[in-house]
Amino acid sequence: MENIHNVTIVSRNFGIFSDRMEAGRFLADELKFYKDSQAVVLGIPRGGVVIAAEIARGLLLPLDMIFSRKIGAPGHPEYAIGAMSEDGEVYLNDEAIAQWQIGQDYIIGRQNRQRLEIQRLSSLFRQFYPKVPVENRIVILTDDGVATGATMQAALWSLIHEHPHRTVVALPVGTEQALTELAKDADEVICLNVPESFSGVGQFYQNFAQVSDEDVASILRSASRKGKQA
């Protein structure tokens, strides 16, 4: 285990996760300190909600979402040049934008598109799963991995405006550069796997199938029922 620039790296060669659920369980093991505390676990839809649900289940913590959408490069939608959060915060990677020579019209168009998608997801899920308050609480923020970190960065900036007591970014896999940038805004960053060679998050999962709206809704309904029973 290493600690570099406020980033805890569990391994440089953790191996391949069978799926997001397994990755979430491994993360819960590394976050035992927060078990049954006043923390709340937030996942970025869609894949991050699967991870967050396993962490919340393992640590006996409430589950919620934070909406943040990637702004992809022209012709390469999986390569983030920025991201937008639920409250309208926009993170742009100026270096990537200059490298790709991306015009302002393209960026504004993608911002508008992601704004509409965030509104759709919020309307879809919040109708039966109300937002969990995070003010003065420890917040564990997760996704299924980070490459550029743009989506997570936008979520972090949005979260800071809600005045949590402490922010913890917990990830199965990521690049050291992205994690170091996230550590500038998060109180703690922990990542299970920071490999030397990284081409994409999906390469570190045996099953990296797309998570659907229905999958997320099922997870949230299950969490809601358990919360009412507690």
C-alpha positions, 0 to 999 in steps of 0.5 A: 500500500502506498500514499502519494499526494493524499492518495492511498494506492492499495495495489499497482497490480490488483488484478481483474474484478469479476464485475462491479459488485465484486469491486464494490465489496473489495472497496467496502473491505478497505473502508471498514473504518466508516462502518455503521457511522454517520457517513453516506455513500454516493454513486455516479449513475449508472455504474457507480451506483452498483459499486456504491450499493455494495459499499453501503451494504457492507458498511451499513450505510445509506445509499444515494446518487450524485449526477455527473455526466461526461463530455466526450471528445468528437468521435471518441465519446468515451474520452472525457474532455470535461463533465457536468454535474447536477447543479450545473458545475462544468469541469473542462480539461483545457489541455485536452480541448486544445490538443483536439482543437475542439470549438466552443460550439461543440462544447456548448452543444454537449453541455446542453445535451448532458444537462438534459440527460441529468434532468431526465435521470433526476426526474426518473429516480428522485420520484421514488428515491429522495435525496439523502442530506449530506451537510455535515456528514462524511460522504463516500463518493464512488464510480466504477473507475476513473481515466481522466477523472472529469466526471468525478471532478464535476461531482466533487465540485457539486458536492462541496457546495452541499457542505459535507464534513468530509469527502472520501473518493473511493475507486476500484481503479484509476490513473495516478494523474487523475487521482492526484487531481481529485485529491486537491478537492477531496479530503481522502482518495483511496483506489484499489488498483493504480496500474502502470498501463491503463487504456480504459476502465473496462479492461479491469473487469471481466464483466463490464456490461452497460448498466441500464436505468432499470438496473439502477432503479432496482438497486434504489428500490431495494435500498429504499425497502431496506431503509424502511425496515431498519 
